[in-house]
């Protein structure tokens, strides 16, 4: 983990704990690397709902709601994966990764073409990255950028209100 990735993960962990946020990830390109990194955050068991790795397009469609025919290396795909994960994990924020790690082009996209998607209850969006280097460097840079994106969007979210399971039942009973 790089020094900036450590700092971003520390900031992410603090924001999640302080604001009572629930986070998740959906990965294609990074093959579980993002979930592994986020899961290493301080007290992650309290705020990291989990992640899903989906390489096959049919799994992305069936589990995460990707619209059939969507280019798997596109802004639309990244946003749909993040939105699907947000629903699947009942989270406050989700980030997704998709793209071409290399070393060869894929689907008409050059190696290093990466899309990060994000989703919250307020909306969804994406970030396009044009990375250089070998496959390992592209994956590492993608994970680092995705952690930074999670922290950025966590900063904009207010503390979570009463919701989910027992918390919701307890709050309803006390009113």
Residue pairs with C-beta under 8 A, 6 or more apart in sequence:
1 9
1 37
1 40
2 140
2 144
4 144
4 148
5 37
5 143
5 144
5 147
8 144
8 147
8 148
8 151
9 37
9 38
9 40
9 41
9 147
9 151
10 41
10 42
11 151
12 23
12 38
12 41
12 147
12 150
12 151
12 154
13 41
13 42
13 43
13 44
13 47
14 42
15 21
15 151
15 154
15 155
16 22
16 23
16 41
16 46
16 47
16 48
16 154
17 42
17 43
17 46
17 47
18 159
19 154
19 157
19 158
19 159
19 160
20 47
20 159
20 160
21 47
21 92
21 93
21 154
21 157
21 159
21 160
22 47
22 49
22 89
22 90
22 91
22 92
22 93
22 160
22 164
23 38
23 47
23 48
23 49
23 91
23 92
23 93
23 94
23 95
23 150
23 154
24 48
24 49
24 50
24 51
24 85
24 86
24 88
24 89
24 91
24 93
24 94
25 34
25 35
25 38
25 50
25 51
25 52
25 85
25 94
25 95
25 96
25 97
25 146
25 150
26 51
26 52
26 54
26 64
26 81
26 82
26 84
26 85
26 94
26 95
26 96
26 97
26 117
27 33
27 34
27 35
27 51
27 52
27 53
27 54
27 96
27 97
28 53
28 54
28 55
28 60
28 72
28 81
28 96
28 97
28 98
28 99
29 97
29 98
29 99
29 100
29 101
29 114
29 139
29 142
30 97
30 139
30 142
30 143
30 146
31 53
31 55
31 139
32 51
32 53
33 139
33 140
33 142
33 143
34 51
34 95
34 97
34 142
34 143
34 146
34 147
35 50
35 51
35 53
37 143
37 147
38 44
38 48
38 51
38 147
38 150
39 48
39 51
41 47
41 48
49 89
49 90
49 91
50 89
51 85
52 63
52 64
52 85
52 88
54 60
54 63
54 64
54 81
57 66
57 72
60 66
60 72
60 77
60 80
60 81
60 84
61 67
61 68
63 84
63 88
64 80
64 81
64 84
64 85
64 88
65 80
65 83
65 84
65 87
66 77
66 80
66 81
66 84
67 76
67 80
70 76
70 77
70 80
71 77
71 107
72 98
72 107
73 98
73 99
73 100
73 106
73 107
73 109
73 113
73 115
74 98
74 115
75 115
75 117
75 126
75 128
77 98
77 115
77 117
78 96
78 97
78 98
78 115
78 116
78 117
78 126
79 96
79 117
79 118
79 119
79 124
79 125
79 126
80 117
81 96
81 98
81 117
82 94
82 95
82 96
82 117
82 118
82 119
82 124
83 94
83 117
83 119
83 124
85 91
85 94
85 96
85 119
86 93
86 94
86 119
86 120
86 121
90 164
92 120
92 121
92 157
92 160
93 118
93 119
93 120
93 150
93 153
93 154
93 157
94 117
94 118
94 119
94 120
95 116
95 117
95 118
95 146
95 149
95 150
95 153
96 116
96 117
96 118
97 114
97 115
97 116
97 117
97 142
97 143
97 146
98 114
98 115
98 117
99 109
99 112
99 113
99 114
99 115
99 129
99 138
99 142
100 106
100 107
100 109
100 110
100 111
100 112
100 113
100 114
101 111
101 112
101 135
101 138
101 139
101 142
102 111
102 112
102 134
102 135
102 138
103 111
103 134
103 135
104 111
105 111
111 135
111 138
112 129
112 130
112 131
112 132
112 133
112 138
113 128
113 129
113 130
114 128
114 129
114 130
114 131
114 138
114 141
114 142
114 145
115 126
115 127
115 128
115 129
116 126
116 127
116 129
116 142
116 145
116 146
116 149
117 124
117 125
117 126
118 124
118 125
118 126
118 127
118 149
118 150
118 153
120 153
120 157
127 145
127 149
129 141
129 142
129 145
131 137
131 138
131 141
131 142
132 138
133 141
162 168
162 171
162 172
